[in-house]
Amino acid sequence: MAFWGKKKNKETDPDSREDRKKVGLIRKVWRKFKGIDWKNPVNRWKLLFVSLVGCIVVFGGGYGVLSLTNSPTFCASCHEMAPEYSTYTASAHSNIQCVQCHIKPGFTNMITHKMKSLKEVYYHVTGVPKQIVQTEEEAVSNENCLQCHSKNRLVTASGDLKVNHKGHIEKDIPCISCHAGVVHSKIAARGINTEDARGHWTEKNAQKLIEKKYLRPNMGTCIDCHDKVNNGEKPWKDVAYNVPPNPEEMEKKLQEKEKEGSGTAETAKGENTEVAITKHDEKTQKIILQAIGKQQKDVKVSMACGTCHKQVKVPKSHKTAEWNQKHGGTAINELDKCVNCHQDSKWVREIPKEDIISLLKMKESKTKYTANINIVKEQTRINKFCSACHSDRPAGHVESDQWLTAHAAKAKTPEAKSECFVCHDRNKPKAGSTEIKASTDVYCQYCHRTGFKDDVKN
């Protein structure tokens, strides 16, 4: 007799044959499972108990993993998400989870998104992207917004803007077309969530970097979309219209173009840039003229201010007689108040790139505007809102032949000359000069070629 029991017959026992391979663990378990007497109620109760415990472990563990990965603190565990997490915690949406916005409702969408998110783990391990941007596939959908918000709203929370939300949604216009910065303050478009900027995103700095003008809908977004609609376009149909451009993809496209280009690529690039700037300036000025009522045309969507704004508050000073001819003095003394409304950055959709260090320094050192004619002159030349009128010949200049002999009396004092120099330069601008060009090509030296009676310069 063997030590462990009866000696088995190697010839008849299939499990002990020397020529038979050793039975694996799974096969052994399966044979034992088949050998159980399932007619015995005790065995059936054991199976039920084991199955119940197994389900609790599997589903409970799965739920725990989902809850963990759905938590905003899980997103914050990766250092590359510091800008996104900081803006989230400081926003009005900090009381909801990230997945409520970034994953469409439904269990299937949740699981699908988790599977796709495995690539984020891969990027985190192999090489963190230089900038986190929302892809076209993962753009926030209207379904997510409508979980909490009602589409039956005709005005904004401030009560000033008239916006038919239902009408926009029924035309399949994404909510993020207007509300792209409501949580993350458009940090991707501003370029302040890049790899070199992540270390500056602390809780303290986040309050300085999140600006209301980026949290709220940008008026330039509405204007750009309305202008395209008037031209027969539906820009929101392209998802790329509503998400920031991916810098890595743009860099690849640029490199491909450079490879295909010839030796004159740089020259062509410069010419194309100048043409694009000119067209942009013309378009901006055209829209401003429509808004202030100086240019009217039959359009599908009116561009006048009163179309969207219930209360266009015009300051009392603007209602005085001959305000157009007298506002120069007010502009010099209160330029900071003027540009609060009259800044063309509000009229464009594009968000300018910013430097995070400069932003932090600006917030630390609050400067108060002091009257300065040079700053006003610069503003009138670069601000499209100002140039919409300043580019026209003033009514006080009368006819050119009369003005040539009459304007000397209008420019006797330095103060009077300073008003002239808003539109005119004393000398002809030098070629390639970095100074801001005057809004007119007519300069004093154009006629006064032999010089001036005095050397007073302002």
C-alpha positions in Angstrom: 0.0 0.0 0.0 1.3 3.4 -0.9 1.7 6.2 1.7 -1.2 8.3 0.4 -3.6 5.5 -0.2 -4.1 2.4 -2.3 -1.6 1.8 -4.9 -3.0 2.7 -8.3 -2.8 0.5 -11.3 -0.7 2.5 -13.8 -2.2 0.6 -16.7 -5.9 1.2 -15.8 -5.8 4.6 -14.1 -5.8 7.3 -16.8 -4.6 10.0 -14.3 -1.5 8.0 -13.4 -0.3 6.8 -16.7 3.3 7.7 -17.2 2.7 8.3 -20.9 -0.2 10.8 -20.2 0.7 14.4 -19.7 0.2 16.0 -16.3 -3.4 17.3 -15.9 -3.6 21.1 -15.7 -5.2 23.0 -12.9 -8.3 24.1 -14.9 -9.0 20.6 -16.0 -8.7 19.3 -12.4 -11.2 21.9 -11.2 -13.5 21.1 -14.0 -13.4 17.4 -13.2 -14.1 18.1 -9.6 -17.0 20.4 -10.5 -18.5 17.7 -12.8 -18.1 15.1 -10.0 -20.2 17.1 -7.5 -23.6 15.6 -6.7 -25.9 18.4 -7.7 -28.9 16.5 -6.5 -27.7 17.2 -3.0 -29.4 20.4 -1.9 -26.5 21.3 0.3 -24.2 21.4 -2.8 -26.7 23.6 -4.6 -26.8 26.1 -1.7 -23.0 26.2 -1.6 -23.0 27.0 -5.4 -25.5 29.8 -4.8 -23.5 31.2 -2.0 -20.2 31.1 -4.0 -21.9 32.7 -7.0 -23.3 35.5 -4.8 -20.0 36.2 -3.3 -18.3 36.2 -6.7 -20.9 38.6 -8.1 -20.4 41.0 -5.2 -16.6 40.9 -5.7 -16.7 41.3 -9.4 -19.4 44.0 -9.6 -18.4 45.7 -6.4 -14.8 45.9 -7.6 -15.9 47.1 -11.0 -18.1 49.8 -9.4 -15.3 50.8 -7.2 -12.9 51.2 -10.2 -15.5 53.3 -12.1 -16.2 55.5 -9.1 -12.4 56.0 -8.6 -11.8 56.9 -12.2 -14.9 59.1 -12.3 -13.6 61.2 -9.4 -12.1 64.6 -10.2 -9.3 63.8 -7.8 -8.3 60.9 -10.1 -7.9 63.4 -12.9 -5.8 65.5 -10.7 -3.4 62.6 -9.9 -1.7 63.2 -13.3 0.5 66.4 -13.1 -0.3 67.3 -16.7 -3.9 67.9 -15.7 -3.0 70.6 -13.2 -4.3 73.5 -15.3 -7.5 71.7 -16.1 -8.1 70.6 -12.5 -7.3 74.1 -11.1 -9.7 75.9 -13.4 -12.4 73.2 -12.7 -12.2 73.7 -8.9 -12.4 77.4 -9.3 -15.4 77.3 -11.7 -19.1 77.3 -11.1 -19.2 73.6 -12.1 -16.9 72.4 -9.3 -19.8 70.7 -7.6 -20.3 68.1 -10.4 -17.9 65.4 -11.6 -15.8 65.8 -14.8 -17.5 62.8 -16.4 -20.9 64.5 -16.3 -19.6 66.8 -19.0 -17.0 64.8 -20.8 -18.9 61.5 -21.2 -22.3 61.2 -22.8 -25.1 59.9 -20.6 -25.5 56.1 -20.5 -23.7 53.0 -19.2 -22.5 52.0 -22.7 -21.0 55.4 -23.3 -19.3 55.2 -19.9 -17.6 51.8 -20.6 -16.7 52.8 -24.2 -15.0 56.0 -22.9 -13.1 54.0 -20.2 -11.7 51.7 -22.9 -10.7 54.7 -25.1 -9.1 56.3 -22.0 -6.5 53.6 -21.8 -4.6 55.5 -24.4 -4.3 58.4 -21.9 -2.5 56.0 -19.6 -0.2 55.0 -22.4 0.6 58.7 -23.1 1.2 59.3 -19.4 3.7 56.5 -19.2 5.5 56.9 -22.5 5.4 60.7 -22.9 3.1 63.4 -21.7 1.7 65.6 -24.5 3.0 69.2 -24.6 -0.5 70.5 -24.4 -3.8 69.0 -23.4 -6.6 69.9 -25.8 -10.1 68.5 -26.3 -10.3 66.4 -29.4 -13.2 66.6 -31.9 -14.4 63.1 -30.9 -14.6 64.1 -27.3 -16.2 67.5 -27.6 -18.9 68.2 -24.9 -22.3 67.4 -26.4 -25.6 69.1 -25.8 -26.9 65.9 -24.1 -24.5 66.5 -21.3 -25.5 70.2 -20.8 -29.2 69.4 -20.9 -28.9 67.0 -18.0 -28.9 70.1 -15.8 -29.8 73.1 -17.9 -33.1 73.9 -19.5 -33.2 74.9 -23.2 -36.3 77.0 -22.6 -34.3 80.1 -21.8 -34.7 83.3 -23.8 -32.3 85.5 -21.9 -29.0 85.0 -20.2 -28.4 84.9 -16.5 -27.5 88.6 -16.4 -30.9 89.4 -18.1 -29.2 91.6 -20.7 -28.7 89.3 -23.7 -31.7 88.0 -25.7 -30.7 84.4 -26.7 -33.2 81.9 -27.9 -31.4 78.8 -26.5 -34.1 76.4 -27.8 -33.9 77.8 -31.3 -30.1 77.4 -31.3 -30.3 73.8 -30.0 -33.0 72.8 -32.5 -30.6 73.8 -35.2 -28.0 71.5 -33.7 -25.8 74.3 -32.6 -23.5 72.9 -29.9 -23.7 74.7 -26.5 -19.9 74.9 -26.5 -20.0 77.2 -29.5 -20.8 80.0 -27.0 -20.0 78.4 -23.7 -16.5 76.9 -24.4 -14.8 78.6 -21.5 -17.5 78.1 -18.8 -15.2 75.7 -16.8 -11.7 75.9 -18.1 -11.5 79.6 -19.1 -10.3 78.7 -22.6 -6.8 77.9 -21.3 -6.0 75.7 -24.3 -6.9 78.5 -26.8 -4.9 81.0 -24.7 -1.9 78.6 -24.7 -1.4 78.7 -20.9 -1.8 74.9 -20.2 1.4 73.9 -22.0 4.1 71.7 -20.5 6.3 74.7 -19.4 3.3 76.4 -17.7 1.9 73.5 -15.6 4.1 74.2 -12.6 2.6 77.7 -12.2 -1.0 76.3 -11.8 -1.5 76.5 -8.0 -4.7 77.2 -6.2 -3.6 80.7 -5.6 -2.6 81.4 -9.1 -5.7 79.9 -10.6 -7.8 82.8 -9.2 -5.5 85.2 -11.0 -5.5 83.3 -14.3 -9.2 82.7 -14.6 -10.7 85.8 -16.1 -14.5 86.5 -16.5 -14.1 87.5 -20.1 -13.0 83.9 -20.9 -15.6 82.2 -18.7 -18.4 84.1 -20.4 -19.5 83.8 -24.0 -17.3 85.9 -26.3 -19.2 88.4 -28.3 -16.8 87.8 -31.2 -18.1 84.2 -31.3 -21.7 85.3 -31.8 -20.6 87.9 -34.4 -18.4 85.5 -36.4 -21.2 82.8 -36.5 -23.9 85.3 -37.4 -21.7 86.8 -40.1 -21.1 83.3 -41.6 -24.8 82.6 -41.5 -25.4 85.8 -43.4 -23.0 84.4 -46.0 -24.9 81.2 -46.3 -22.7 79.0 -44.1 -23.3 76.8 -41.1 -20.0 76.7 -39.3 -21.1 74.7 -36.3 -21.5 71.6 -38.6 -17.8 71.3 -38.5 -16.8 70.0 -35.0 -13.3 71.7 -35.4 -15.1 75.1 -35.3 -16.0 74.5 -31.6 -12.7 73.0 -30.2 -9.3 74.5 -29.9 -6.8 73.4 -32.6 -4.4 70.7 -31.7 -0.9 72.3 -31.7 0.8 69.0 -32.5 -1.4 68.4 -35.6 -0.9 71.9 -36.7 2.9 71.6 -36.4 2.8 68.4 -38.5 0.7 70.1 -41.2 3.1 73.1 -41.2 6.1 70.8 -41.6 4.4 69.0 -44.5 3.8 72.3 -46.2 7.4 73.4 -45.7 8.6 70.2 -47.3 6.3 70.7 -50.3 7.2 74.4 -50.6 10.0 75.9 -52.7 12.7 78.5 -51.9 10.1 81.3 -52.2 8.0 79.8 -49.4 9.0 82.5 -46.8 8.2 85.3 -49.2 4.8 83.8 -50.1 4.1 83.3 -46.4 4.8 86.9 -45.6 2.6 88.1 -48.5 -0.2 85.8 -47.4 0.1 87.1 -43.8 -0.3 90.7 -45.0 -3.3 89.8 -47.2 -4.9 87.9 -44.3 -4.4 90.9 -41.9 -5.8 93.3 -44.4 -8.9 91.2 -45.0 -9.4 90.7 -41.3 -9.2 94.4 -40.6 -11.7 95.1 -43.4 -14.1 92.5 -42.1 -13.8 93.7 -38.5 -14.5 97.3 -39.5 -17.4 96.3 -41.7 -19.0 94.5 -38.8 -18.5 97.4 -36.4 -20.1 99.8 -38.9 -23.1 97.5 -39.1 -23.3 97.3 -35.3 -23.3 101.0 -34.7 -25.8 101.6 -37.5 -23.6 103.3 -40.1 -24.0 100.5 -42.6 -27.3 98.6 -43.2 -28.1 95.7 -45.5 -30.6 92.9 -45.8 -29.3 90.1 -43.7 -30.7 86.9 -42.1 -29.3 87.8 -38.7 -29.0 91.5 -37.8 -25.6 92.6 -36.5 -26.9 95.7 -34.7 -26.2 95.8 -31.0 -29.9 95.9 -30.2 -30.5 92.6 -31.9 -29.0 90.7 -28.9 -28.7 93.3 -26.1 -31.9 94.3 -24.3 -30.2 97.2 -22.6 -27.4 99.0 -24.6 -26.3 101.5 -21.9 -25.1 104.6 -23.6 -23.2 107.0 -21.2 -24.8 110.4 -20.6 -21.7 112.1 -21.9 -22.2 110.4 -25.3 -25.7 112.1 -25.6 -24.3 115.6 -25.6 -24.4 117.8 -28.7 -21.6 117.2 -31.2 -20.2 114.4 -29.2 -18.4 113.0 -32.2 -16.3 116.1 -32.4 -15.8 116.6 -28.7 -15.0 113.2 -27.3 -11.2 113.5 -27.7 -10.7 115.2 -24.3 -12.8 112.5 -22.6 -10.8 109.8 -24.3 -7.5 111.2 -23.0 -8.8 111.4 -19.4 -10.9 108.2 -19.3 -9.3 105.9 -21.9 -9.5 102.9 -19.6 -13.3 103.3 -19.4 -13.6 103.9 -23.2 -11.8 100.7 -24.2 -14.0 98.7 -21.8 -16.6 98.8 -24.5 -14.7 100.1 -27.5 -12.1 97.3 -27.9 -12.0 95.3 -31.1 -10.8 92.2 -29.2 -14.4 91.8 -28.2 -15.5 91.8 -31.8 -13.3 88.9 -32.9 -13.7 85.2 -32.2 -10.0 84.3 -32.0 -8.4 84.1 -28.6 -4.9 85.6 -28.5 -2.0 83.5 -27.2 -0.9 84.6 -23.7 2.2 84.2 -21.5 1.5 82.8 -18.1 4.4 84.7 -16.4 3.2 88.0 -17.8 -0.3 87.4 -16.7 0.8 86.7 -13.1 2.9 89.8 -13.0 0.1 91.9 -14.4 -2.2 90.7 -11.7 0.3 91.4 -9.0 1.0 94.9 -10.1 -2.3 96.8 -10.6 -1.6 99.9 -12.6 -4.0 102.9 -12.8 -4.4 104.7 -16.0 -3.2 108.3 -16.1 -4.0 110.7 -18.9 -1.5 110.2 -21.8 -2.0 111.6 -25.3 0.5 109.1 -26.7 -1.4 106.1 -25.4 -4.6 107.6 -26.8 -3.0 108.2 -30.2 -1.8 104.6 -30.2 -5.2 103.3 -29.3 -7.0 105.3 -32.0 -4.6 103.9 -34.6 -4.8 100.2 -33.7 -8.4 100.0 -32.4 -10.7 99.1 -35.3 -13.6 100.6 -33.4 -11.9 104.0 -33.4 -10.6 103.7 -36.9 -14.2 103.0 -38.1 -14.8 106.7 -37.8 -11.3 108.2 -37.6 -10.4 106.8 -41.1 -13.0 109.3 -42.6 -12.1 112.8 -43.2 -13.5 115.0 -40.4 -16.3 117.4 -41.2 -14.3 120.3 -39.7 -11.6 119.9 -42.3 -13.9 121.4 -45.1 -12.7 121.1 -48.7 -9.1 120.3 -49.3 -8.2 123.4 -51.2 -9.7 125.6 -48.4 -8.1 123.4 -45.6 -4.6 123.9 -47.0 -4.6 127.6 -46.2 -6.9 127.4 -43.1 -5.5 124.6 -41.0 -2.5 126.6 -39.6 -4.8 128.4 -37.3 -6.0 125.1 -35.9 -2.5 123.9 -35.0 -0.9 126.8 -33.2 -0.4 125.3 -29.7 1.2 122.0 -28.7 -2.3 120.9 -27.4 -3.9 121.6 -30.7 -1.0 119.9 -32.6 -1.5 116.8 -30.4 -5.0 116.4 -31.7 -3.7 116.6 -35.2 -1.0 114.0 -34.5 -3.7 111.5 -33.6 -4.3 110.9 -37.3 -1.2 112.5 -38.8 2.6 112.1 -38.2 5.0 115.0 -38.4 7.5 113.1 -40.5 7.0 110.4 -43.1 7.3 107.0 -41.4 10.5 105.1 -42.2 10.3 101.9 -44.2 10.4 98.8 -41.9 9.7 100.9 -38.8 8.1 99.1 -35.9 6.2 102.2 -34.8 2.5 102.2 -35.3 1.5 103.7 -38.6 -0.8 106.7 -38.6 -4.4 106.1 -39.8 -3.7 108.4 -42.8 -0.8 108.6 -45.3 -0.9 112.4 -45.1 1.8 113.7 -42.9 3.1 117.3 -42.2 6.3 116.9 -44.0 4.3 115.9 -47.1 3.8 119.6 -47.8 6.2 121.3 -45.3 9.3 119.9 -47.2 11.4 123.0 -46.3 10.9 122.6 -42.6 8.7 124.1 -39.8 8.8 127.4 -38.1 9.3 125.7 -34.7 10.7 122.4 -33.5 7.8 121.6 -31.1 7.1 117.9 -31.3 4.3 116.1 -29.6 
